[in-house]
Every structure is written in structure tokens, then in C-alpha cells.
Amino acid sequence: MVFQLMFAIITPALITGAFAERMKFTGMLTFMVLWGFVVYFPMAHMVWGPGGLLNAFDNGVIGCLDFAGGTVVHISAGVSALVCALYLGKRKGYPSDSMRPNNLPLAFVGACLLWVGWFGFNAGSALEASGIAASAFVATHFAAATGVLGWLTAEWIRDGKPSVLGGITGAVAGLVGITPGAGFVSPMAALVIGFLVGLICYWAVASLKARVGYDDSLDAFGVHGVGGTVGAILTGVFATKLVYDGFDGGPMGLLEGNKWTIR
């Protein structure tokens, strides 16, 4: 219960990156409480709850594979962040004034903390110390690493040189992208997912945002919304793992080809 509540409070916190410097603290608190009840809790039940509309198991209707919250956390937060940014409008001076981070070392430290903490986020979603947890741990690490490479590759090609800020943003993008499939894909697939998500999220941040014209302060939509969506789609492409029931440790199903065989 406490583990799931950690997800519940982290998710609206992601949205705050989109409207930074444009909302009062009291307004933010009110928004986070309302958003949790109106958006997050229904979404969490649809994907993970027994009989949920998007649950792949437990008599679910459609069958969405989401191991650690790619849909529940990142897509929901990313899309909500975009709505907030569009509704609140742009910050004063945007985009003419330079609004890059004013303390890159702190940003780097924060990204490192995220990288380490994500192991608990993804591997912990196995709800037990098991082979699936270890596999999710490895997949998470690999995707974060190739997320860095994907972002820096795109940045190098477009701008002529890579950057530390781009590297840490790519790491977060890779972590976001592997979240829905961490326990379902192989380490090699995780390498591919991380790299592709790094490339696509860079395009979303460097090109799409400018074309649409919204002011997403910390690129919550470009990284979490786009990265979560791409990761969720690629989970369906690469998922191959035996899935375990986190409550009793027994095998639930095996993905054979494109068909789930429930045990």
C-alpha cells in the first residue's frame, strides 16, 4: 500500500515541471489533490486493478502491459503537463530570454539520484526479490545508458556538440521509456528501447515544442509524455518474459509469439 502511494505522490509531482514559475503554491496543492482523485486513481485501477479496463491480467478487458507505470505514471502525467502548459500560457520573456538551468551541477546530481532511485521504482514493481525483479533492474540500467547515447547522438548531429544537460535529460528519457516494459523485455531489447526513446524525446523537446509553441518549463511532456508513449508501444513489440503474480510468486502467463497464455 505504501509502495503504491509512493507512485501516487510522485506522478503529480512530475506535472509541476510543466508549470514551474506560473502557479501559486496553494493552487499547486489544490491541483495535485484533485488530479489524484480525478485522474490518477481511476487510471491506476484501469491498468492495475482487478477487472480494470486496461489490465492485462485479473480479468482485464483490453490488456495493456504496464510493469511499473509507463501508462499510469508517465503518460498520464505528461499529457496533463501539456494541458497545464497550454492553459496557463507562457512565462514572461519566453522564448526570447535564455531560461536554461542556473545550476548544472545540482541538475546533474538530481539526475544521478533519479537513476539510482528508478531501480526501486521498476525492480520494486515485481513486489518480491525474484528473477523478474533482477531482469527489471538490468533493463532499467541498460535503457538509461542508451537513452543518454540516443539523446547525445541527436544533439551532436543537430547542434554540432553534445552537452551535459542533454546527457542527463536523455538518461531520464531512457528511464521513462523502459518503465512500462522493464519486467517484460530482455536486456538487449532494453538497449534498443532506451536509444530510440532518447532520439524521439530529443525531437519532441528540440523541435516539436517550438513548432507547437507551448512553454513546458522542464519538458515534462517531451520526456515523460512522449517517452512513456513510445516505451508503451515498444513494450508490445519486445515483450517476451514470463510474468509472475506479485502476490503469491506463482507464474501467471507466458507471452508466446503475440498471444498471452494465462496459467
N, C-alpha and C positions, 0 to 999 in steps of 0.2 A: 504494500500500500504506500509506504513512504517512498519507495523507488519510483513508483508511477507518479506520485505527487511532485517528485523532482522534475520529471518530464513536463508536468503541467505548469510549473512556475518558470522553467527555462523557456518554454515556447513563446509566451507573450513578451518575454524579455528580448527575444530576437527582433520583434517588431519595433521596439524602441529605437533601433538603429536607423530606421527609415525616417522618423520624425524628430530626431535629435535637434535641439535648439528651437523647436517650434511648438512645444506643448508644456503647459504648467505641470508641476509635479502632482497636484491634486487631480488634474484632468487625466494624467497618465495612470494613476492608481485606479480611478473610476473605470477607465477604458479597459485595463487589464482584468479587473474583476468581471465586468460584463462580457468581455471577449471570451474569458474562460468558460463561462456558463453557456453562452450562445453559440460559440464556435468550437472550442477545444473539446469539451466533454462529449458533445454529440459525435464529433469526428473520431475521437478515441474509441467510443463504443462501436461505431460503424466498422472500424478497421480491426479492433482487437476484442470487442465484446462478443459473448456467445450469441449467435444468430445475427450478428451485425451485417449490415448491407454489403460491406466490402471485405468481410472476414473470409480468409481462405480456408479456415477450419471451423470447428464448433458450429456446424450447420449454417455457415455463412451463405449469403445469397450470390454475390458476384465472384469473390475470390481474389482479393488484392494481397500480394505478398509484401509485407512491410515488417521487416525483422526488428528494427529499432527506431522507427519514427520518420522515415523519409516522407511519407504522406501526412501522417498525423502531426508531426512537428514542423518539418521544413517547408513543405508545400503550403500548408495552411498559414504558417507564419509569413512566408514570402509573399503570397498573394495578398494577405491582409496588410502587409507593409506597403505594397504598391498602392492599394486603395487609400491608405493613410497619407502617403506622399502626394497622391493626386488631389485628395480632398483638402489637405492643409495648404497646398501650394509650396512655392519655392522660398528658400531663405533669402534674406536681404543680401544682395550682392552676387547671388548665384545666377549664372555660372561665370561671370566676368572675374570675380575675385578668386584667388587661389585658396582652396579650402582643404588642402592636404593635411594629414595628421601632424600635429605640432610636437609630438614626442615619439619618434620612430622606435627608440629602444623599448619604451613601455608597450607599444603596439607589438613588437617582436616577442617580448616576454608573455604578453597576453595570448598570442597565437601558440606559443610553446605550451602554455598551461592548457589551452583548448585541446591541443594534440594529445597530451597525456590524459586529460580528463575524458576524452572521447572513448578511450578504451573501456572505461567503466560504463559509458553510455551504450556502446554497441555490444561489447562482450558481456556486459551485465544483463543485457536483454535475453540471454539464454536462461537466466534465472537459476543457474546452477553452474558449478565447476565441472565442465564437460568438454568433450571434443568439439562440439558446436561452439562453445564459448571461446576455445582456443583458435578455432578457424576464423571466427568473427574478429578476434584480436589481430590476427595476422592480416586479414583482409583490410581491416581499418588502417593499419600501419602502411601497407603497400599502397593503398589508394591515396592516402595523404601525400606520400612521397611522389607518386606520379602526378598528382594534382599540381604540386609545385612545378614539376617539369613541364606539364602541359601549359600552365599559365605563363611561365617564363619563356617558353618557346614562342607562344603567340605574341608576347610583349616584345621579345627580341626582334621578331620579324616586322612588327608594326612600328615600333619606336626606335629600333636600332640598338637598344641595350636593355638588359633585364634590370629589375630593381628589388630591393629587399621587401618593400611594401607589396609588390606583385607576388613575390615568393610566398609570403605568409598568407596572402589572400588566396592563392592557389592551393595552399595546404588546407585551408578551411573549406574551399570548394570541393576538394577531393574527399574530405571527411564527410561533408554533406552528401555527396554523390553515392558513397558506399553505404550509408546508413540504412536504406531500405533493404539492401541485399546482403548485408555483412555476413549473416549466418547461412546464406543460401548459395553463395558463389565460391569458386575456387580462388586461390591466391593469384593465379595467372589472370583470371577474369578481373580481379580487383585492380590489377595493374592497368588493364585496358580501361576500366570504368573511370579510375582516377584521372588518367591522362585525357580522356575525352571530355570529362566534366570540366577539367581545368581549361581546356581550349574553349569550350562553349560558354562557360561563365565569363571568361575574359571578353568574349564577343559581346555578351549581354551587358557587361559593365562599361566597356570602352566604346561600343557602337550603338547598341540598342537604346541605352538610356539617353544618349544625346539625340537620337532620332525621335524618340517619343517625347522627350523634354521634361521628364519628371525629376524631382530633386530627392533622391534616396540617399540620405547622408552617409550611411555606412554600407550601402549596396546590399541591403537585406534581401531585396527581391532578386537582384542579379546573381547573388551567391546562393542563398537559401531557396528561393522560389524556383529559379531556373535549374540550379544544381540538384535539388530534390526531385524535380520533374524528370530530368534526364536520368538520374540514378534509378528512379522507379521504373522507367521504361526499360533501361538496360538490365534491371533485375529480371524482368521477364525474358530477356534474351539469354542471360548467362546462368540462371538458377539451375543448380544440379544437385543440391545437397539433400541428404536425409534429414527430415525435420523431426524434432523431438518435442514432446509435450513438456513445457516447463514446469508443470505442477507435479507430475509423477515420474518424469525422466524416461518414460516409455516412448518408443517410436510411434509417430502418428502417420507419416506418409512419406512417400518417395517420389520424386519427380522423374518420371521415365519418359524420355522424349519430350513431348509437350503436354503430357497428361499426368495429373496427380493421382497416385494410387494411395488411397487412405487405408491405414491399417488399424 
